[in-house]
């Protein structure tokens, strides 16, 4: 049985207006994850991923790079207790 994990991330750099959120949603859904992603007023992108531990880890790793037109300068991530979320969406 695969353990369920929930990670919260904040990504800084040139990550808005470069298909970061759209790519994040597509990849998270392909991996069967739940959670959300949104642009923040400070120019960062914030996301929560919940699901199988290995798939969540793969999404956090992807966040460090982003889509081809993005430039990731930094990422903060921390674990949260699983919340039983359903679906993956853009919020805010």
N, CA, C and O atoms as a GROMACS GRO file, in nm:
protein
  368
    1UNK      N    1   0.084  -0.119   0.000
    1UNK     CA    2   0.000   0.000   0.000
    1UNK      C    3   0.089   0.125   0.000
    1UNK      O    4   0.185   0.134   0.076
    2UNK      N    5   0.055   0.220  -0.085
    2UNK     CA    6   0.130   0.344  -0.096
    2UNK      C    7   0.078   0.444   0.006
    2UNK      O    8  -0.043   0.461   0.022
    3UNK      N    9   0.169   0.510   0.074
    3UNK     CA   10   0.127   0.610   0.172
    3UNK      C   11   0.081   0.738   0.103
    3UNK      O   12   0.129   0.773  -0.005
    4UNK      N   13  -0.013   0.806   0.168
    4UNK     CA   14  -0.065   0.933   0.117
    4UNK      C   15   0.015   1.046   0.180
    4UNK      O   16   0.043   1.045   0.300
    5UNK      N   17   0.050   1.142   0.098
    5UNK     CA   18   0.132   1.254   0.143
    5UNK      C   19   0.070   1.383   0.091
    5UNK      O   20   0.009   1.385  -0.016
    6UNK      N   21   0.087   1.490   0.166
    6UNK     CA   22   0.039   1.622   0.125
    6UNK      C   23   0.153   1.721   0.142
    6UNK      O   24   0.211   1.733   0.250
    7UNK      N   25   0.185   1.793   0.034
    7UNK     CA   26   0.292   1.893   0.038
    7UNK      C   27   0.239   2.027  -0.012
    7UNK      O   28   0.160   2.034  -0.106
    8UNK      N   29   0.282   2.131   0.055
    8UNK     CA   30   0.247   2.269   0.021
    8UNK      C   31   0.374   2.333  -0.034
    8UNK      O   32   0.480   2.322   0.028
    9UNK      N   33   0.366   2.400  -0.149
    9UNK     CA   34   0.484   2.461  -0.208
    9UNK      C   35   0.457   2.605  -0.249
    9UNK      O   36   0.345   2.641  -0.286
   10UNK      N   37   0.560   2.686  -0.242
   10UNK     CA   38   0.556   2.823  -0.294
   10UNK      C   39   0.679   2.839  -0.383
   10UNK      O   40   0.792   2.817  -0.339
   11UNK      N   41   0.655   2.875  -0.509
   11UNK     CA   42   0.762   2.884  -0.609
   11UNK      C   43   0.781   3.030  -0.650
   11UNK      O   44   0.685   3.098  -0.685
   12UNK      N   45   0.905   3.076  -0.645
   12UNK     CA   46   0.935   3.214  -0.685
   12UNK      C   47   1.018   3.215  -0.813
   12UNK      O   48   1.082   3.116  -0.847
   13UNK      N   49   1.016   3.328  -0.881
   13UNK     CA   50   1.088   3.345  -1.007
   13UNK      C   51   0.993   3.398  -1.113
   13UNK      O   52   0.894   3.462  -1.081
   14UNK      N   53   1.025   3.371  -1.239
   14UNK     CA   54   0.933   3.408  -1.347
   14UNK      C   55   0.840   3.288  -1.368
   14UNK      O   56   0.864   3.202  -1.453
   15UNK      N   57   0.734   3.286  -1.289
   15UNK     CA   58   0.645   3.169  -1.288
   15UNK      C   59   0.499   3.206  -1.316
   15UNK      O   60   0.412   3.119  -1.312
   16UNK      N   61   0.472   3.332  -1.343
   16UNK     CA   62   0.337   3.372  -1.382
   16UNK      C   63   0.340   3.417  -1.527
   16UNK      O   64   0.433   3.484  -1.571
   17UNK      N   65   0.235   3.379  -1.602
   17UNK     CA   66   0.228   3.416  -1.744
   17UNK      C   67   0.314   3.329  -1.833
   17UNK      O   68   0.342   3.366  -1.947
   18UNK      N   69   0.357   3.212  -1.782
   18UNK     CA   70   0.444   3.123  -1.859
   18UNK      C   71   0.390   2.980  -1.861
   18UNK      O   72   0.464   2.884  -1.882
   19UNK      N   73   0.258   2.966  -1.838
   19UNK     CA   74   0.189   2.836  -1.838
   19UNK      C   75   0.230   2.746  -1.721
   19UNK      O   76   0.215   2.624  -1.729
   20UNK      N   77   0.281   2.806  -1.615
   20UNK     CA   78   0.320   2.727  -1.498
   20UNK      C   79   0.198   2.659  -1.437
   20UNK      O   80   0.199   2.538  -1.415
   21UNK      N   81   0.091   2.737  -1.410
   21UNK     CA   82  -0.029   2.679  -1.348
   21UNK      C   83  -0.094   2.575  -1.439
   21UNK      O   84  -0.129   2.466  -1.393
   22UNK      N   85  -0.109   2.607  -1.566
   22UNK     CA   86  -0.175   2.514  -1.659
   22UNK      C   87  -0.099   2.383  -1.669
   22UNK      O   88  -0.159   2.275  -1.669
   23UNK      N   89   0.032   2.391  -1.677
   23UNK     CA   90   0.113   2.269  -1.684
   23UNK      C   91   0.105   2.192  -1.552
   23UNK      O   92   0.097   2.070  -1.552
   24UNK      N   93   0.107   2.264  -1.442
   24UNK     CA   94   0.098   2.202  -1.310
   24UNK      C   95  -0.034   2.125  -1.296
   24UNK      O   96  -0.034   2.011  -1.249
   25UNK      N   97  -0.144   2.185  -1.337
   25UNK     CA   98  -0.275   2.118  -1.329
   25UNK      C   99  -0.274   1.991  -1.414
   25UNK      O  100  -0.317   1.886  -1.367
   26UNK      N  101  -0.225   2.001  -1.537
   26UNK     CA  102  -0.224   1.885  -1.626
   26UNK      C  103  -0.142   1.771  -1.567
   26UNK      O  104  -0.187   1.656  -1.566
   27UNK      N  105  -0.022   1.802  -1.519
   27UNK     CA  106   0.065   1.698  -1.465
   27UNK      C  107   0.009   1.638  -1.336
   27UNK      O  108   0.016   1.517  -1.316
   28UNK      N  109  -0.045   1.721  -1.250
   28UNK     CA  110  -0.102   1.671  -1.123
   28UNK      C  111  -0.220   1.580  -1.151
   28UNK      O  112  -0.234   1.475  -1.088
   29UNK      N  113  -0.306   1.618  -1.245
   29UNK     CA  114  -0.420   1.532  -1.280
   29UNK      C  115  -0.373   1.402  -1.343
   29UNK      O  116  -0.428   1.295  -1.314
   30UNK      N  117  -0.272   1.408  -1.430
   30UNK     CA  118  -0.218   1.286  -1.491
   30UNK      C  119  -0.163   1.191  -1.385
   30UNK      O  120  -0.169   1.070  -1.403
   31UNK      N  121  -0.111   1.245  -1.276
   31UNK     CA  122  -0.054   1.164  -1.168
   31UNK      C  123  -0.160   1.122  -1.066
   31UNK      O  124  -0.129   1.051  -0.971
   32UNK      N  125  -0.286   1.165  -1.087
   32UNK     CA  126  -0.394   1.126  -0.997
   32UNK      C  127  -0.391   1.198  -0.864
   32UNK      O  128  -0.443   1.147  -0.764
   33UNK      N  129  -0.332   1.317  -0.861
   33UNK     CA  130  -0.320   1.392  -0.736
   33UNK      C  131  -0.440   1.484  -0.716
   33UNK      O  132  -0.508   1.521  -0.812
   34UNK      N  133  -0.463   1.520  -0.592
   34UNK     CA  134  -0.563   1.621  -0.561
   34UNK      C  135  -0.489   1.741  -0.505
   34UNK      O  136  -0.372   1.733  -0.469
   35UNK      N  137  -0.561   1.853  -0.497
   35UNK     CA  138  -0.504   1.976  -0.445
   35UNK      C  139  -0.540   2.095  -0.529
   35UNK      O  140  -0.646   2.097  -0.592
   36UNK      N  141  -0.453   2.194  -0.530
   36UNK     CA  142  -0.480   2.319  -0.602
   36UNK      C  143  -0.350   2.393  -0.634
   36UNK      O  144  -0.244   2.364  -0.578
   37UNK      N  145  -0.363   2.489  -0.725
   37UNK     CA  146  -0.252   2.578  -0.760
   37UNK      C  147  -0.311   2.716  -0.786
   37UNK      O  148  -0.422   2.728  -0.836
   38UNK      N  149  -0.234   2.820  -0.750
   38UNK     CA  150  -0.282   2.957  -0.773
   38UNK      C  151  -0.164   3.052  -0.786
   38UNK      O  152  -0.054   3.026  -0.736
   39UNK      N  153  -0.190   3.164  -0.856
   39UNK     CA  154  -0.094   3.275  -0.860
   39UNK      C  155  -0.114   3.357  -0.734
   39UNK      O  156  -0.227   3.378  -0.689
   40UNK      N  157  -0.005   3.404  -0.678
   40UNK     CA  158  -0.012   3.493  -0.562
   40UNK      C  159   0.016   3.636  -0.605
   40UNK      O  160   0.084   3.658  -0.705
   41UNK      N  161  -0.036   3.734  -0.531
   41UNK     CA  162  -0.012   3.875  -0.568
   41UNK      C  163   0.136   3.913  -0.570
   41UNK      O  164   0.174   4.007  -0.639
   42UNK      N  165   0.219   3.841  -0.496
   42UNK     CA  166   0.363   3.873  -0.492
   42UNK      C  167   0.442   3.817  -0.609
   42UNK      O  168   0.564   3.830  -0.613
   43UNK      N  169   0.372   3.755  -0.706
   43UNK     CA  170   0.438   3.701  -0.825
   43UNK      C  171   0.477   3.555  -0.814
   43UNK      O  172   0.524   3.497  -0.912
   44UNK      N  173   0.458   3.495  -0.698
   44UNK     CA  174   0.488   3.353  -0.678
   44UNK      C  175   0.370   3.267  -0.721
   44UNK      O  176   0.259   3.317  -0.741
   45UNK      N  177   0.394   3.138  -0.735
   45UNK     CA  178   0.289   3.040  -0.756
   45UNK      C  179   0.288   2.952  -0.632
   45UNK      O  180   0.393   2.912  -0.582
   46UNK      N  181   0.169   2.924  -0.581
   46UNK     CA  182   0.150   2.842  -0.461
   46UNK      C  183   0.068   2.720  -0.499
   46UNK      O  184  -0.027   2.731  -0.577
   47UNK      N  185   0.102   2.604  -0.444
   47UNK     CA  186   0.029   2.482  -0.476
   47UNK      C  187   0.029   2.386  -0.359
   47UNK      O  188   0.116   2.391  -0.272
   48UNK      N  189  -0.071   2.299  -0.358
   48UNK     CA  190  -0.080   2.189  -0.263
   48UNK      C  191  -0.103   2.062  -0.344
   48UNK      O  192  -0.191   2.057  -0.429
   49UNK      N  193  -0.024   1.960  -0.316
   49UNK     CA  194  -0.036   1.830  -0.382
   49UNK      C  195  -0.066   1.724  -0.277
   49UNK      O  196   0.001   1.719  -0.174
   50UNK      N  197  -0.164   1.640  -0.304
   50UNK     CA  198  -0.197   1.530  -0.211
   50UNK      C  199  -0.221   1.403  -0.291
   50UNK      O  200  -0.291   1.404  -0.392
   51UNK      N  201  -0.163   1.294  -0.244
   51UNK     CA  202  -0.181   1.166  -0.311
   51UNK      C  203  -0.068   1.072  -0.274
   51UNK      O  204  -0.003   1.088  -0.171
   52UNK      N  205  -0.045   0.972  -0.360
   52UNK     CA  206   0.063   0.877  -0.333
   52UNK      C  207   0.197   0.949  -0.315
   52UNK      O  208   0.230   1.040  -0.392
   53UNK      N  209   0.271   0.909  -0.215
   53UNK     CA  210   0.394   0.976  -0.178
   53UNK      C  211   0.491   0.996  -0.295
   53UNK      O  212   0.547   1.104  -0.310
   54UNK      N  213   0.510   0.894  -0.378
   54UNK     CA  214   0.605   0.906  -0.489
   54UNK      C  215   0.557   1.005  -0.594
   54UNK      O  216   0.638   1.077  -0.652
   55UNK      N  217   0.426   1.011  -0.618
   55UNK     CA  218   0.371   1.105  -0.717
   55UNK      C  219   0.380   1.249  -0.665
   55UNK      O  220   0.412   1.341  -0.741
   56UNK      N  221   0.354   1.268  -0.537
   56UNK     CA  222   0.367   1.402  -0.476
   56UNK      C  223   0.513   1.446  -0.485
   56UNK      O  224   0.541   1.560  -0.520
   57UNK      N  225   0.604   1.357  -0.454
   57UNK     CA  226   0.747   1.389  -0.463
   57UNK      C  227   0.788   1.428  -0.604
   57UNK      O  228   0.869   1.519  -0.623
   58UNK      N  229   0.733   1.360  -0.703
   58UNK     CA  230   0.764   1.392  -0.842
   58UNK      C  231   0.712   1.531  -0.880
   58UNK      O  232   0.778   1.603  -0.954
   59UNK      N  233   0.595   1.570  -0.829
   59UNK     CA  234   0.542   1.704  -0.858
   59UNK      C  235   0.625   1.812  -0.790
   59UNK      O  236   0.650   1.917  -0.849
   60UNK      N  237   0.667   1.788  -0.667
   60UNK     CA  238   0.752   1.886  -0.599
   60UNK      C  239   0.883   1.902  -0.676
   60UNK      O  240   0.933   2.013  -0.691
   61UNK      N  241   0.938   1.792  -0.724
   61UNK     CA  242   1.060   1.798  -0.805
   61UNK      C  243   1.036   1.878  -0.933
   61UNK      O  244   1.120   1.959  -0.973
   62UNK      N  245   0.920   1.857  -0.999
   62UNK     CA  246   0.888   1.931  -1.120
   62UNK      C  247   0.879   2.081  -1.089
   62UNK      O  248   0.922   2.163  -1.169
   63UNK      N  249   0.823   2.116  -0.974
   63UNK     CA  250   0.809   2.257  -0.936
   63UNK      C  251   0.942   2.329  -0.932
   63UNK      O  252   0.948   2.450  -0.953
   64UNK      N  253   1.049   2.257  -0.906
   64UNK     CA  254   1.182   2.317  -0.900
   64UNK      C  255   1.232   2.360  -1.039
   64UNK      O  256   1.326   2.438  -1.050
   65UNK      N  257   1.169   2.307  -1.143
   65UNK     CA  258   1.209   2.337  -1.281
   65UNK      C  259   1.099   2.413  -1.355
   65UNK      O  260   1.126   2.515  -1.418
   66UNK      N  261   0.974   2.363  -1.346
   66UNK     CA  262   0.861   2.425  -1.414
   66UNK      C  263   0.863   2.400  -1.563
   66UNK      O  264   0.945   2.323  -1.614
   67UNK      N  265   0.770   2.465  -1.635
   67UNK     CA  266   0.764   2.448  -1.781
   67UNK      C  267   0.883   2.520  -1.847
   67UNK      O  268   0.952   2.598  -1.781
   68UNK      N  269   0.906   2.495  -1.976
   68UNK     CA  270   1.024   2.549  -2.043
   68UNK      C  271   1.040   2.701  -2.037
   68UNK      O  272   1.152   2.750  -2.028
   69UNK      N  273   0.930   2.776  -2.040
   69UNK     CA  274   0.942   2.922  -2.043
   69UNK      C  275   0.953   2.985  -1.904
   69UNK      O  276   0.968   3.107  -1.893
   70UNK      N  277   0.946   2.905  -1.799
   70UNK     CA  278   0.957   2.956  -1.662
   70UNK      C  279   1.103   2.967  -1.620
   70UNK      O  280   1.192   2.904  -1.677
   71UNK      N  281   1.126   3.050  -1.517
   71UNK     CA  282   1.256   3.056  -1.452
   71UNK      C  283   1.230   3.048  -1.300
   71UNK      O  284   1.181   3.143  -1.240
   72UNK      N  285   1.262   2.935  -1.242
   72UNK     CA  286   1.240   2.915  -1.099
   72UNK      C  287   1.363   2.962  -1.024
   72UNK      O  288   1.473   2.912  -1.045
   73UNK      N  289   1.342   3.059  -0.935
   73UNK     CA  290   1.452   3.112  -0.853
   73UNK      C  291   1.459   3.043  -0.717
   73UNK      O  292   1.567   3.033  -0.658
   74UNK      N  293   1.346   2.997  -0.668
   74UNK     CA  294   1.344   2.932  -0.538
   74UNK      C  295   1.214   2.860  -0.513
   74UNK      O  296   1.112   2.887  -0.577
   75UNK      N  297   1.218   2.768  -0.419
   75UNK     CA  298   1.098   2.695  -0.381
   75UNK      C  299   1.103   2.668  -0.230
   75UNK      O  300   1.206   2.629  -0.176
   76UNK      N  301   0.991   2.691  -0.166
   76UNK     CA  302   0.972   2.653  -0.027
   76UNK      C  303   0.870   2.540  -0.027
   76UNK      O  304   0.771   2.547  -0.100
   77UNK      N  305   0.893   2.438   0.053
   77UNK     CA  306   0.794   2.330   0.060
   77UNK      C  307   0.789   2.277   0.203
   77UNK      O  308   0.889   2.276   0.274
   78UNK      N  309   0.670   2.235   0.242
   78UNK     CA  310   0.652   2.177   0.374
   78UNK      C  311   0.538   2.076   0.370
   78UNK      O  312   0.444   2.089   0.291
   79UNK      N  313   0.549   1.977   0.456
   79UNK     CA  314   0.447   1.873   0.465
   79UNK      C  315   0.330   1.922   0.550
   79UNK      O  316   0.346   1.999   0.643
   80UNK      N  317   0.212   1.874   0.514
   80UNK     CA  318   0.090   1.900   0.590
   80UNK      C  319   0.018   1.768   0.609
   80UNK      O  320   0.043   1.673   0.533
   81UNK      N  321  -0.069   1.758   0.708
   81UNK     CA  322  -0.146   1.634   0.723
   81UNK      C  323  -0.241   1.616   0.604
   81UNK      O  324  -0.303   1.714   0.561
   82UNK      N  325  -0.254   1.496   0.549
   82UNK     CA  326  -0.349   1.474   0.440
   82UNK      C  327  -0.489   1.519   0.480
   82UNK      O  328  -0.532   1.498   0.593
   83UNK      N  329  -0.559   1.582   0.385
   83UNK     CA  330  -0.691   1.638   0.413
   83UNK      C  331  -0.802   1.564   0.339
   83UNK      O  332  -0.920   1.599   0.353
   84UNK      N  333  -0.766   1.462   0.260
   84UNK     CA  334  -0.869   1.390   0.186
   84UNK      C  335  -0.928   1.472   0.073
   84UNK      O  336  -1.045   1.457   0.040
   85UNK      N  337  -0.848   1.558   0.013
   85UNK     CA  338  -0.893   1.643  -0.097
   85UNK      C  339  -0.936   1.557  -0.216
   85UNK      O  340  -0.896   1.441  -0.229
   86UNK      N  341  -1.018   1.616  -0.302
   86UNK     CA  342  -1.066   1.547  -0.421
   86UNK      C  343  -1.050   1.638  -0.541
   86UNK      O  344  -1.101   1.750  -0.540
   87UNK      N  345  -0.982   1.593  -0.644
   87UNK     CA  346  -0.962   1.672  -0.765
   87UNK      C  347  -0.848   1.769  -0.752
   87UNK      O  348  -0.802   1.798  -0.642
   88UNK      N  349  -0.802   1.821  -0.865
   88UNK     CA  350  -0.695   1.920  -0.867
   88UNK      C  351  -0.742   2.037  -0.951
   88UNK      O  352  -0.782   2.019  -1.066
   89UNK      N  353  -0.737   2.158  -0.894
   89UNK     CA  354  -0.794   2.276  -0.958
   89UNK      C  355  -0.707   2.398  -0.943
   89UNK      O  356  -0.617   2.403  -0.858
   90UNK      N  357  -0.735   2.498  -1.028
   90UNK     CA  358  -0.678   2.632  -1.014
   90UNK      C  359  -0.770   2.708  -0.920
   90UNK      O  360  -0.892   2.705  -0.937
   91UNK      N  361  -0.714   2.776  -0.822
   91UNK     CA  362  -0.794   2.859  -0.731
   91UNK      C  363  -0.746   3.003  -0.740
   91UNK      O  364  -0.642   3.032  -0.799
   92UNK      N  365  -0.823   3.091  -0.681
   92UNK     CA  366  -0.784   3.233  -0.673
   92UNK      C  367  -0.790   3.305  -0.800
   92UNK      O  368  -0.759   3.424  -0.804
   0.00000   0.00000   0.00000
